[in-house]
Amino acid sequence: MKNKLTVEIYGQQYHLTGKASPGHMRQVAGHVDEKMRQIADNNPRLDATKLAVLSAVNIADDYLKLKQEYDEIMHLIEDEQP
């Protein structure tokens, strides 16, 4: 079952469709909107396309750091098991 939802990100409406819950999709859209606004506050001359790309780079960086931490924790757990 797919959920459909309209969200606003940086002043634009987007129609999302996915298997995730509407609450989760709203949370994801809110995170992207927040990241774009943070970058725009520090770089007011950037256009929306550049803001979107820089936001994607920042979010990907956050994700990869968390994934590395998760992988390291999982490796430690596996090493402790007999």
ChimeraX attribute file (.defattr): number of C-alpha atoms within 10 A of each C-alpha:
attribute: neighborCount
match mode: 1-to-1
recipient: residues
	/A:1	6
	/A:2	11
	/A:3	12
	/A:4	15
	/A:5	15
	/A:6	14
	/A:7	19
	/A:8	14
	/A:9	17
	/A:10	18
	/A:11	8
	/A:12	8
	/A:13	10
	/A:14	12
	/A:15	9
	/A:16	15
	/A:17	13
	/A:18	12
	/A:19	11
	/A:20	13
	/A:21	13
	/A:22	17
	/A:23	10
	/A:24	11
	/A:25	20
	/A:26	17
	/A:27	13
	/A:28	13
	/A:29	19
	/A:30	16
	/A:31	15
	/A:32	19
	/A:33	19
	/A:34	15
	/A:35	21
	/A:36	22
	/A:37	18
	/A:38	13
	/A:39	17
	/A:40	20
	/A:41	11
	/A:42	9
	/A:43	11
	/A:44	10
	/A:45	10
	/A:46	14
	/A:47	10
	/A:48	12
	/A:49	9
	/A:50	14
	/A:51	21
	/A:52	20
	/A:53	12
	/A:54	17
	/A:55	22
	/A:56	15
	/A:57	12
	/A:58	15
	/A:59	15
	/A:60	12
	/A:61	12
	/A:62	11
	/A:63	12
	/A:64	12
	/A:65	12
	/A:66	12
	/A:67	12
	/A:68	11
	/A:69	12
	/A:70	12
	/A:71	12
	/A:72	12
	/A:73	12
	/A:74	12
	/A:75	11
	/A:76	11
	/A:77	10
	/A:78	10
	/A:79	9
	/A:80	8
	/A:81	6
	/A:82	4
